[in-house]
Amino acid sequence: MKPLLLPLLLLGGTLCAQQTDKGLSSITEAELRNHIFFLASDYMNGRVSTTPEYAIAANYVASQFKAAGLQPAVPIEGGEPVYMQGLPFARTVWNDKILWTVSCNGKETQLLHKSDYKIMQGSNLNHENLQLVYVGYGIEDPGQKWNDFKDLDLTGKIVVCLSGTPRKNGEPVLPKEVNDRYNGRRGNSMKVFSGIMSKGAVAVIMVDLDGSSGQDFDQANSTFTAERTVYKGSQRAGRMGSFPTTYMVKPAFLDLVMAGNKNNPNLNPDNVLKNYKPQALEGITLNSKVEILTEDVLLSNNVIGVVPGTDPVLKDEYIVVGGHLDHVRAQQGKVCNGADDNASGSAGVMEIAEAVALNPCKRTVIFATWSGEEMGLLGSAYFLESGLFPKEKIKFNINLDMIGRTGKGNEETRAHYVVTDKKYVQELKTFINDLNKGVTDFPILIDDDEHSPGGSDHMTFIQKGIPAFFFFSGIHADLHNPGDDPEKIDYPKAAAVSKLGYLIALKLGNMDVVPTFQ
């Protein structure tokens, strides 16, 4: 019998390779195109989570999961399991004519929403005479010995922050790597998520002095609508997901709150360093109160299917592959189709699901398209809180959020990002690069500074101690705008990212032990 052993081993390896190739070959540009053109058509009206159009999109995903052979994951009392995980949302609608009252040492000035300030995200809009703290550019970089937060207490305060980065004579003051990290919309987002809000602030007011950050007041697109949607019931009532409240104001706001202050920064950005000094604005407070118009209950769904594991022990561990299905409302009567954000990621989830179903792993692989991401990562958070699968058995999350375009600055190379918390970067970089041998013809940038940790559904897993990352195109001009159309998708790129995602899921699903990546 011994002479047969080597041929049998070789045959087993050949069959494994053939199965892997079968999975890879099932991921096609044509299928991605079909999925994206359907999900991102004008008829889908932006796939807002609580709309009939979103329900159509969710049913489409469920039909694709069924066709691929995935098992429905959601048990129904007295019935067969289904693909839909219902999310009850409590919606509050208010009057959007919201007045701010800014008190400067007893003198009050009223500012009106939309004309004097814009609500960029979040919905915790009631502020009762909260103190303002000015943090300059909101940059903390020990390598440059730059700390705009030194000796400042932000707990319970509203922070006033300059968007972009300091400049002198029109040129950046900080080294290019640091300047790029904090500049632009993504830089502003990093300041808010990784810096300001982590220090206890309740809201952030961003000031753009000259538009150099790429997000000035007149051009800023507010994702705000005059409503708040949260989970109904005790689990999430009163919360707006994970998005902090962020405002954009005109430069005149800085004049108002700095009036009479000897440290008032010169509004000319070329000279801003001369008198630059972050400080608590003593005697300066902001008051805001929201008028509630209506309250009601809305329903939406996550779509969840599984490919059961083949190993009698490891089948009780899980790899989650997901991406959000929802998008945003129309702007000025024009539909935001959300082809890249995130019909592309949802299409990638469906393609990887089909591939894994052809080549099941030792571990169970869960596939999901999430609702409520644009409302504050609600769907993925609900999934983890629901107990549908025990959190301690979920070993990794792969999140696909924008896999079909190329971000600003990477047009020549078509580079794509893998974004995660910095504690996972080094181990993940080696792991992914080892698998990406000839899969993509563009660089995969595993980046812990410019985009880390990222404001997408992988964050709900990371916050629970589960390693995760997301594939991300990078920021482009069509993000959350009517121009994000299926015709602009780079389908060869979306297919390559999906294939790499499949190989990562396959590797994680079959390892004896999934690393912690720390």
C-alpha positions in Angstrom: 0.0 0.0 0.0 2.8 2.4 0.7 3.7 3.0 -3.0 0.1 4.4 -3.5 0.6 7.0 -0.8 2.5 9.6 -2.8 0.1 9.5 -5.8 -2.9 9.8 -3.5 -1.3 12.8 -1.8 -0.6 14.4 -5.2 -4.2 13.7 -6.3 -5.5 15.3 -3.2 -3.4 18.4 -3.8 -4.6 18.5 -7.4 -8.2 18.3 -6.4 -7.8 21.0 -3.9 -6.2 23.3 -6.5 -8.9 22.5 -8.9 -11.6 23.4 -6.4 -9.8 26.7 -5.6 -9.6 27.5 -9.3 -13.2 26.6 -9.7 -14.1 29.1 -7.0 -11.8 31.8 -8.6 -13.2 31.2 -12.1 -16.8 31.7 -10.8 -15.9 35.3 -9.9 -16.4 37.2 -13.2 -16.6 40.8 -14.4 -19.8 40.0 -16.2 -21.6 38.9 -13.0 -20.3 41.9 -11.1 -21.5 44.2 -13.8 -25.0 42.6 -13.7 -25.2 42.9 -9.9 -24.0 46.5 -9.9 -26.2 47.7 -12.7 -29.2 46.3 -11.0 -28.4 47.6 -7.5 -27.3 51.0 -8.7 -30.0 51.7 -11.2 -32.1 54.9 -10.9 -35.1 52.7 -10.1 -33.4 51.8 -6.8 -33.5 55.4 -5.7 -30.4 55.2 -3.6 -31.3 52.1 -1.6 -32.0 54.0 1.6 -32.4 51.4 4.4 -36.1 51.9 5.2 -37.5 52.3 1.7 -39.3 49.9 -0.6 -36.3 50.1 -3.0 -33.9 48.9 -0.3 -36.3 45.9 0.2 -36.1 45.1 -3.5 -32.3 45.2 -3.2 -32.3 42.9 -0.2 -34.6 40.4 -1.9 -32.2 40.4 -4.9 -29.3 39.6 -2.6 -31.3 36.8 -0.9 -32.2 35.3 -4.3 -28.5 35.3 -5.3 -27.5 33.6 -2.0 -30.2 30.9 -2.6 -29.0 30.4 -6.2 -25.4 29.9 -5.0 -26.5 27.3 -2.5 -26.0 29.3 0.7 -28.2 28.2 3.7 -30.5 30.9 5.2 -29.1 31.9 8.6 -32.0 33.4 10.5 -34.2 31.0 12.5 -38.0 31.7 12.5 -40.1 30.3 15.4 -42.3 27.6 14.1 -40.9 27.9 10.5 -38.0 27.4 8.2 -34.9 29.7 8.5 -34.8 32.8 6.3 -32.1 35.1 4.9 -33.6 38.2 6.3 -32.6 39.5 9.7 -35.2 42.1 10.6 -34.0 45.4 12.1 -36.7 47.5 13.9 -35.8 51.2 13.7 -37.3 54.0 15.7 -37.3 57.2 13.7 -37.6 60.7 15.0 -38.3 63.5 12.6 -37.6 67.1 13.7 -37.8 70.7 12.4 -34.6 71.3 10.5 -34.7 75.1 11.2 -32.4 74.6 14.1 -31.0 77.7 15.8 -27.7 77.9 17.6 -27.2 80.4 20.3 -23.6 81.2 20.8 -22.9 83.1 24.1 -19.7 85.1 24.2 -19.2 86.4 27.7 -22.9 87.1 28.0 -23.5 88.5 24.5 -25.7 86.1 22.5 -25.6 85.6 18.7 -28.0 83.3 16.8 -26.9 81.2 13.9 -29.2 79.3 11.5 -28.8 75.8 10.2 -27.8 75.6 6.5 -27.0 79.3 6.1 -24.5 79.7 9.0 -23.6 76.1 9.7 -24.2 72.6 8.3 -24.7 69.4 10.0 -22.3 66.9 8.4 -23.1 63.7 10.3 -24.6 62.4 13.5 -27.8 63.4 15.2 -27.0 64.3 18.8 -28.0 67.9 18.2 -29.2 69.0 21.6 -26.4 71.0 23.3 -27.2 72.8 26.5 -24.7 75.7 27.0 -21.7 73.6 26.3 -18.2 75.1 26.5 -16.2 75.5 23.3 -12.5 74.4 23.0 -10.3 75.5 20.1 -7.8 72.8 19.1 -6.2 74.5 16.1 -5.7 71.9 13.3 -6.5 69.0 15.7 -3.1 67.3 14.9 -1.2 65.1 17.3 2.0 63.8 15.9 4.8 62.9 18.4 7.3 62.4 15.6 6.9 66.1 14.7 6.6 67.1 18.4 3.2 68.5 17.4 0.3 68.2 19.8 -2.7 70.5 19.5 -4.4 68.8 22.4 -1.7 69.5 25.0 -3.2 70.4 28.4 -6.7 70.6 27.0 -9.7 68.9 28.6 -12.2 68.0 25.8 -14.6 65.9 28.0 -18.1 67.0 27.5 -17.0 69.9 25.3 -17.7 71.0 21.7 -14.4 71.2 19.8 -13.7 73.9 17.2 -11.1 72.6 14.7 -9.5 73.9 11.5 -9.9 71.5 8.7 -6.8 70.7 6.6 -3.3 71.3 7.6 -1.1 74.4 8.5 0.5 76.2 5.6 2.9 79.0 5.2 3.2 81.1 2.0 0.8 78.5 0.4 3.0 75.5 1.2 2.5 72.8 3.9 4.4 73.3 7.1 4.5 69.6 8.0 6.4 66.9 6.1 4.4 65.5 3.1 3.6 62.2 4.8 2.1 63.9 7.8 0.4 66.6 5.8 -1.3 64.1 3.5 -2.5 62.1 6.5 -4.4 65.0 8.0 -5.5 66.8 4.8 -8.7 66.5 2.8 -12.0 64.9 3.8 -10.4 61.7 5.0 -7.9 63.6 7.1 -10.8 65.5 8.7 -12.5 62.2 9.4 -9.4 60.8 11.0 -9.1 63.8 13.2 -12.7 63.4 14.4 -12.7 59.6 14.9 -9.1 58.9 16.0 -8.3 62.1 17.8 -11.0 64.5 19.0 -13.9 62.1 19.9 -11.6 59.6 21.6 -10.7 62.4 24.1 -14.3 62.8 25.2 -15.7 65.6 23.1 -19.4 65.5 22.3 -19.3 67.3 18.9 -16.9 68.8 16.5 -17.2 72.1 14.6 -14.9 72.1 11.5 -13.7 75.5 10.1 -12.2 75.7 6.6 -10.3 78.9 6.1 -9.6 78.8 2.4 -10.9 75.6 0.9 -7.4 74.0 0.7 -8.6 71.0 2.6 -11.0 70.1 -0.2 -14.1 70.6 1.9 -15.1 74.3 2.3 -18.5 75.4 3.5 -20.2 76.1 0.2 -19.1 72.8 -1.4 -19.6 70.6 1.7 -22.3 68.0 1.1 -24.2 67.3 4.3 -25.5 63.8 4.7 -27.9 65.2 7.3 -31.6 64.8 7.1 -34.0 66.0 9.7 -34.4 62.7 11.3 -32.7 60.2 13.6 -33.0 56.5 13.1 -31.9 54.1 15.9 -32.7 50.6 17.0 -36.1 50.2 18.6 -36.0 48.9 22.1 -33.4 48.9 24.9 -30.4 47.7 22.9 -29.7 50.9 21.0 -32.5 53.3 21.9 -31.3 56.9 22.0 -28.1 56.3 20.1 -27.0 57.2 16.6 -24.7 54.3 15.8 -21.0 55.1 15.8 -20.9 58.5 14.0 -20.0 61.5 16.1 -21.9 64.8 15.5 -19.8 67.0 13.2 -20.6 70.4 11.9 -19.1 72.7 9.2 -19.1 76.5 9.7 -18.0 79.5 7.7 -14.7 81.2 8.7 -16.7 84.0 10.2 -17.5 81.7 13.1 -13.9 81.8 14.2 -14.0 85.6 14.3 -17.1 85.4 16.5 -15.8 83.0 19.1 -12.3 84.6 19.1 -13.5 88.2 19.3 -11.5 90.1 21.9 -9.2 87.2 22.5 -5.5 88.2 22.4 -4.6 84.8 20.9 -7.0 85.2 17.9 -5.4 83.5 15.0 -4.9 85.5 11.8 -7.4 84.2 9.3 -4.8 84.3 6.5 -3.6 80.7 6.4 -0.1 81.8 5.3 0.3 83.5 8.7 -1.7 81.2 10.8 1.3 79.9 12.7 2.3 83.3 14.0 -0.5 83.5 16.6 -1.6 79.9 16.6 -2.6 78.6 20.1 -5.1 76.0 21.0 -7.1 76.9 24.1 -10.2 76.5 26.1 -12.5 79.3 25.1 -13.5 80.6 28.5 -17.0 82.2 28.6 -17.9 80.9 25.2 -20.8 78.4 25.1 -23.2 77.0 22.5 -26.8 76.1 23.0 -29.0 74.2 20.5 -32.4 72.6 20.9 -34.3 70.4 18.5 -38.1 70.6 17.9 -39.5 67.1 17.4 -42.2 66.8 14.8 -43.0 63.1 14.6 -41.9 59.7 15.9 -42.6 56.3 14.2 -41.2 52.8 13.7 -39.6 51.5 10.5 -38.3 48.1 9.4 -35.3 47.0 7.4 -33.2 43.8 7.0 -29.7 42.5 6.9 -29.4 39.7 4.4 -27.4 36.7 5.9 -26.5 33.3 4.4 -24.0 30.7 5.4 -21.7 28.1 3.8 -21.5 25.5 6.6 -18.0 24.3 7.6 -16.8 20.8 6.8 -14.8 20.1 9.9 -16.7 18.6 12.8 -15.0 20.9 15.3 -14.0 24.0 13.3 -17.5 24.3 11.8 -18.5 26.0 15.0 -16.1 28.9 14.3 -17.0 31.6 11.8 -15.5 33.9 9.2 -17.8 36.8 8.3 -17.7 38.3 4.8 -19.9 41.4 4.5 -20.6 44.8 3.0 -23.3 47.3 3.4 -26.2 47.4 0.9 -27.7 50.7 1.8 -26.8 54.2 0.3 -28.0 57.7 0.7 -31.0 59.9 -0.3 -31.2 62.0 -3.5 -29.5 65.4 -3.6 -31.5 68.3 -5.1 -33.7 65.8 -7.0 -30.9 63.8 -8.4 -30.6 60.1 -7.4 -27.4 59.0 -5.7 -27.0 55.5 -7.2 -24.1 54.4 -5.0 -22.4 52.1 -7.6 -19.1 52.1 -5.8 -20.6 52.9 -2.4 -21.6 50.2 -2.0 -23.2 48.2 -4.8 -19.7 47.2 -5.7 -19.0 45.7 -2.3 -22.4 44.0 -2.1 -21.7 42.5 -5.6 -18.3 41.3 -4.3 -19.9 39.6 -1.3 -22.3 37.8 -3.6 -19.4 36.7 -5.9 -17.3 35.5 -3.0 -20.3 33.6 -1.6 -20.8 31.8 -4.8 -17.1 30.9 -4.9 -16.9 29.6 -1.3 -20.1 27.6 -1.9 -18.2 25.7 -4.6 -15.3 25.1 -2.3 -16.5 25.0 1.3 -14.0 25.6 4.2 -13.4 23.8 7.4 -15.0 26.8 9.2 -18.5 28.1 8.6 -18.4 31.2 6.4 -21.1 33.8 7.0 -22.0 36.1 4.2 -24.0 39.3 4.9 -25.1 42.6 3.3 -25.8 45.1 6.0 -28.5 47.7 6.4 -28.1 51.0 8.1 -24.4 51.6 7.5 -25.0 55.1 6.3 -27.0 55.7 9.5 -24.2 54.8 11.7 -23.1 51.2 11.2 -26.4 50.0 12.5 -26.9 46.7 10.7 -23.5 45.2 11.5 -23.8 46.3 15.1 -27.2 44.8 15.4 -25.9 41.5 13.9 -23.3 41.3 16.6 -25.7 42.3 19.4 -28.5 40.0 18.3 -26.6 36.8 19.4 -27.4 35.1 16.0 -23.9 33.8 16.2 -21.8 33.9 19.4 -19.3 36.7 19.1 -16.5 34.7 20.7 -16.7 32.2 17.9 -16.3 34.8 15.1 -12.7 34.8 14.2 -12.4 37.4 11.4 -14.4 39.9 9.4 -13.7 40.9 5.8 -15.6 44.0 4.9 -16.0 45.1 1.3 -17.0 48.8 1.1 -16.2 50.4 -2.3 -14.2 48.0 -4.5 -14.8 49.4 -8.0 -13.1 52.8 -8.3 -9.7 54.4 -7.6 -9.2 57.2 -5.1 -7.7 60.6 -5.7 -4.0 60.5 -6.1 -3.8 56.9 -7.2 -5.1 57.3 -10.8 -1.9 56.1 -12.4 -1.4 53.0 -10.4 -5.1 52.1 -9.7 -3.9 51.3 -6.1 -6.5 49.9 -3.7 -6.6 50.1 0.1 -6.9 47.6 2.9 -7.9 49.6 5.9 -7.8 48.3 9.5 -6.8 49.3 13.0 -3.1 50.0 13.2 -2.6 47.1 15.7 -3.4 44.6 12.9 -1.4 46.3 10.1 1.9 44.6 10.1 0.7 41.0 10.5 -2.1 41.5 8.0 0.3 43.1 5.5 2.4 39.9 5.4 -0.7 37.6 5.4 -2.4 39.4 2.5 0.7 40.0 0.4 1.5 36.3 0.6 -1.9 35.5 -0.9 -1.8 38.2 -3.5 0.5 36.6 -6.0 -0.6 37.6 -9.4 -4.2 38.2 -8.3 -4.2 42.0 -8.7 -2.3 44.0 -11.3 -2.4 47.1 -9.0 -0.9 47.7 -5.6 -2.7 46.8 -2.4 -1.9 49.5 0.2 -2.3 48.3 3.7 -2.4 51.6 5.3 -2.4 52.4 9.0 -2.2 56.2 8.8 -4.1 57.9 6.1 -7.3 56.0 6.4 -7.0 54.0 9.7 -9.1 52.8 11.3 -11.9 53.6 8.8 -15.6 54.4 9.4 -17.2 51.3 7.9 -18.8 48.1 9.2 -15.5 46.4 10.1 -15.2 48.8 13.0 -18.2 47.2 14.8 -16.1 43.9 14.8 -12.9 45.6 15.8 -14.7 47.2 18.7 -15.6 43.7 19.9 -12.0 42.5 19.7 -12.5 40.7 16.4 -9.8 41.2 13.8 -11.2 42.9 10.6 -10.3 45.0 7.7 -12.1 46.6 4.7 -11.3 46.8 1.0 -11.7 50.5 0.0 -11.3 52.4 -3.3 -10.3 55.6 -1.5 -12.0 59.0 -1.7 -13.2 60.2 -5.1 -15.3 63.1 -6.2 -18.5 60.9 -6.8 -18.7 59.6 -3.2 -22.2 60.3 -1.9 -22.9 62.3 -5.0 -25.2 61.6 -8.0 -22.2 60.8 -10.2 -21.5 57.4 -8.5 -22.8 55.4 -11.5 -22.3 51.9 -12.7 -20.7 53.1 -16.0 -17.8 54.4 -14.0 -16.9 51.2 -12.2 -13.5 49.6 -13.0 -14.9 46.0 -13.4 -11.5 44.3 -13.9 -10.5 45.9 -10.6 -13.7 44.9 -8.8 -13.2 41.3 -10.0 -9.5 41.2 -8.8 -10.4 42.6 -5.4 -13.2 40.0 -5.1 -10.9 37.2 -6.0 -8.3 38.3 -3.4 -11.1 38.5 -0.9 -12.1 34.9 -1.8 -8.5 33.7 -1.3 -8.3 35.4 2.1 -11.6 33.9 3.2 -10.5 30.5 2.0 -7.2 30.7 3.9 -8.8 31.9 7.1 -11.6 29.3 6.8 -9.1 26.4 6.5 -6.3 27.3 8.9 -5.8 25.2 12.0 -5.9 28.3 14.1 -6.8 31.8 12.9 -4.1 34.3 14.0 -5.0 37.3 16.2 -2.9 39.4 13.8 -1.3 41.4 16.7 
